[in-house]
Amino acid sequence: MVDGLTVTYGGKPALEDVSYTAPPGGLVAVVGPNGAGKSTFIKAVMGQVSATAGEIALFGKSARSNRSVVGYVPQRTSVDWDFPVSALDVVTMGLYRRIGWLWPVRAKHRRQAFGYLDRMGLADYADRQIGQLSGGQQQRVFLARALAQDADLYLMDEPLAGVDAKTERTIIGVLQDLKDEGRSVFVVHHDLRTVPEYFDHLMLLNTRLVAAGPMSETFTVANLQQTYGGHMAVLPGGATAVVD
């Protein structure tokens, strides 16, 4: 998927020489300390930031020519929640690749978008302006938009950040469904307690790729200590915790 990926901001590396091949139909947690390059990795694959060096390929083709196979869920903090669109409008945007950017949105498209909203438990909020939704509802709207893209690869930047327990269960259920359908899903995630429960593959980033692979092989105390450095504590019984 990526080979020798390097991204710099102001001359400083945000990612350095990262190489990784995604497992087919895998549910991958992208984990590391703040400033480790996790969001940069997602944005580089999306083409939202330029690589200083390296190659990015999606299903055997250059990323630039094959980004239509990618669905994306951004960080909530990057969205303008005052923009005057409804939840249904947002989800309909996920259909534009199929509709065509210059073609009108028809009733059948809005019915399709409504179906994705309904899948996320938000049918009653279809006409609500997105800024009037709770944080968890907003996150589910953007996940519904990603589902509408019907992608082969999903990139999600902290979709579980700040959501309530019900929303977290709903999102994890959808992620599992995507994996079962053979899609590849990358999720930037911070809660180490739930990483081995929710995901089956792991990328550990700290500017460089520290370790990557199946969860059973990669989620180890040694790898976590190498990733987090002095911020990682080992608790009695072998459990781990991040110390601020």
For each residue, the residues with C-beta under 8 A, 3 or more apart:
1: 20 21 22 45 56 57 58
2: 5 18 19 20 41 44 45 54 55 56 57
3: 19 54 55 56 57
4: 17 18 19 53 54 55
5: 2 15 17 18 19 41 44 51 53 54 55 56
6: 13 15 16 17 18 51 52 53 54
7: 13 14 15 37 40 44 49 50 51 52
8: 11 12 13 14 52
9: 12 14
10:
11: 8
12: 8 9
13: 6 7 8 16 52 207
14: 7 8 9 37 40 207
15: 5 6 7 18 37 40 41 44 205 207 208
16: 6 13 207 208
17: 4 5 6 53 54 208
18: 2 4 5 6 15 37 41 54 205 208 209
19: 2 3 4 5 54 209
20: 1 2 203 209 212
21: 1
22: 1 26 28 153 184 186
23: 26 28 184 201
24: 182 184
25: 179 180 181 182 183 184
26: 22 23 179 184 185 200 201
27: 175 176 178 179 185 187 198 199 200 201
28: 22 23 184 185 186 187 199 200 201 202 203
29: 187 189 195 198 199 201 202 203 215
30: 38 41 42 186 187 188 189 203 205
31: 38 188 189 190 192 195 202 203 204 205 227
32: 36 37 38 204 205 206 210 227 228
33: 36 206 227 228 229 231 242
34:
35:
36: 32 33 205 206 207 227
37: 7 14 15 18 32 40 41 205 206 207
38: 30 31 32 41 42 157 188 205
39: 42 43 75 157 158 188
40: 7 14 15 37 43 44 49
41: 2 5 15 18 30 37 38 44 45 203 205
42: 30 38 39 45 46 72 155 156 157 186 188
43: 39 40 46 48 49
44: 2 5 7 15 40 41 47 48 49 50 51 56
45: 1 2 41 42 56 58 63 70 155 186
46: 42 43 67 70 72 155
47: 44 63 64 67
48: 43 44
49: 7 40 43 44
50: 7 44
51: 5 6 7 44 54 56
52: 6 7 8 13
53: 4 5 6 17
54: 2 3 4 5 6 17 18 19 51
55: 2 3 4 5 62
56: 1 2 3 5 44 45 51 62 63
57: 1 2 3 60 61 62 63 66
58: 1 45 61 62 63 66 67 69 70 153
59: 66 69 152 153
60: 57
61: 57 58 65 66
62: 55 56 57 58 65 66
63: 45 47 56 57 58 66 67
64: 47 67
65: 61 62
66: 57 58 59 61 62 63 69
67: 46 47 58 63 64 70
68: 97
69: 58 59 66 151 152 153
70: 45 46 58 67 149 151 152 153 154 155
71: 94 146 147 149 150 151 153 154 155
72: 42 46 146 149 154 155 156
73: 139 142 143 145 146 154 155 156 157 159
74: 78 79 142 157
75: 39 78 79 157 158 161
76: 79 135 138 139 142 158 161 162
77:
78: 74 75 157
79: 74 75 76 130 138 142
80: 83
81: 130 131 138
82: 131
83: 80 130 131
84: 129
85: 89 90 129 130
86: 89 90 126 127 128 129 130
87: 90 91 117 122 125 126 127 128 130 133 137 141 144
88: 91 92 110 113 114 117 126 127
89: 85 86 92 93
90: 85 86 87 93 94 130 141 142 144 145
91: 87 88 94 95 113 114 116 117 141 144 145 148
92: 88 89 95 96 105 109 110 113 148
93: 89 90 96 145 148
94: 71 90 91 113 116 144 145 146 147 148 149
95: 91 92 98 99 105 109 112 113 148 149
96: 92 93 99 100 101
97: 68 149
98: 95 150
99: 95 96 103 105 106 109
100: 96 103
101: 96
102:
103: 99 100
104:
105: 92 95 99 109 110
106: 99 109 110
107: 110 111
108: 111 112
109: 92 95 99 105 106 112 113
110: 88 92 105 106 107 113 114
111: 107 108 114 115
112: 95 108 109 115 116 148
113: 88 91 92 94 95 109 110 116 117 144 148
114: 88 91 110 111 117 118 123 126
115: 111 112 118 119
116: 91 94 112 113 119 120 144 145 147 148
117: 87 88 91 113 114 120 122 123 125 126 141 144
118: 114 115 121 122 123
119: 115 116 144 147 174
120: 116 117 140 141 143 144 147 170 174
121: 118 140 170
122: 87 117 118 125 126 137 140 141 144
123: 114 117 118 126
124:
125: 87 117 122 128 133 137 141
126: 86 87 88 114 117 122 123
127: 86 87 88
128: 86 87 125 132 133
129: 84 85 86 132
130: 79 81 83 85 86 87 90 133 138 141
131: 81 82 83
132: 128 129
133: 87 125 128 130 137 138 141
134: 137 138 164
135: 76 138 139 162 163
136: 139 140 162 163 164 166 167
137: 87 122 125 133 134 140 141 167
138: 76 79 81 130 133 134 135 141 142
139: 73 76 135 136 142 143 159 160 163 167 171
140: 120 121 122 136 137 143 144 167 170 171
141: 87 90 91 117 120 122 125 130 133 137 138 144 145
142: 73 74 76 79 90 138 139 145 146 159
143: 73 120 139 140 146 147 156 159 171 174
144: 87 90 91 94 113 116 117 119 120 122 140 141 147 148
145: 73 90 91 93 94 116 141 142 148 149
146: 71 72 73 94 142 143 149 151 154 156
147: 71 94 116 119 120 143 144 150 174
148: 91 92 93 94 95 112 113 116 144 145
149: 70 71 72 94 95 97 145 146
150: 71 98 147
151: 69 70 71 146 154 183
152: 59 69 70 183 184
153: 22 58 59 69 70 71 183 184 185 186
154: 70 71 72 73 146 151 178 183 184 185 186
155: 42 45 46 70 71 72 73 186
156: 42 72 73 143 146 159 185 186 187 188
157: 38 39 42 73 74 75 78 188
158: 39 75 76 161 188 189 190
159: 73 139 142 143 156 163 171 187
160: 139 163 168 171 172 187 189 191
161: 75 76 158 190
162: 76 135 136
163: 135 136 139 159 160 167 168 171
164: 134 136 167 168
165: 168 169
166: 136 169 170
167: 136 137 139 140 163 164 170 171
168: 160 163 164 165 171 172
169: 165 166 172 173
170: 120 121 140 166 167 173 174
171: 139 140 143 159 160 163 167 168 174 175
172: 160 168 169 175 176 198
173: 169 170 176 177
174: 119 120 143 147 170 171 177 178
175: 27 171 172 178 179 185 187 198
176: 27 172 173 179 180
177: 173 174 180 181
178: 27 154 174 175 181 183 185
179: 25 26 27 175 176 182 183 185 200
180: 25 176 177
181: 25 177 178
182: 24 25 179
183: 25 151 152 153 154 178 179
184: 22 23 24 25 26 28 152 153 154
185: 26 27 28 153 154 156 175 178 179
186: 22 28 30 42 45 153 154 155 156 203
187: 27 28 29 30 156 159 160 175 199
188: 30 31 38 39 42 156 157 158
189: 29 30 31 158 160 194 195 198 199
190: 31 158 161
191: 160 194 195
192: 31 195 224 240 241 242
193: 197
194: 189 191 197 198
195: 29 31 189 191 192 198 199 202 215 219
196: 199 215 219
197: 193 194
198: 27 29 172 175 189 194 195
199: 27 28 29 187 189 195 196 202 215
200: 26 27 28 179 214 215
201: 23 26 27 28 29 212 213 214 215 218
202: 28 29 31 195 199 211 212 213 214 215 218 219
203: 20 28 29 30 31 41 186 209 212
204: 31 32 209 210 211 212 218 223 224 226 227
205: 15 18 30 31 32 36 37 38 41 208 209 210 227
206: 32 33 36 37 210 226 227 228 229
207: 13 14 15 16 36 37
208: 15 16 17 18 205
209: 18 19 20 203 204 205 212
210: 32 204 205 206 223 226 227
211: 202 204 218 223 226 227
212: 20 201 202 203 204 209 218
213: 201 202 217 218
214: 200 201 202 217 218
215: 29 195 196 199 200 201 202 218 219
216: 219
217: 213 214 220
218: 201 202 204 211 212 213 214 215 223
219: 195 196 202 215 216 223 224
220: 217 223 224
221: 224 225 234 238 240
222: 225 226
223: 204 210 211 218 219 220 226 227
224: 192 204 219 220 221 227 228 232 240
225: 221 222 228 229 232 234
226: 204 206 210 211 222 223 229
227: 31 32 33 36 204 205 206 210 211 223 224 232
228: 32 33 206 224 225 231 232 242
229: 33 206 225 226 232
230:
231: 33 228 242 243 244
232: 224 225 227 228 229 240 241 242 243
233: 240 241 242 243
234: 221 225 238 239 240
235: 238 239 240 241
236: 239
237:
238: 221 234 235
239: 234 235 236
240: 192 221 224 232 233 234 235
241: 192 232 233 235
242: 33 192 228 231 232 233
243: 231 232 233
244: 231
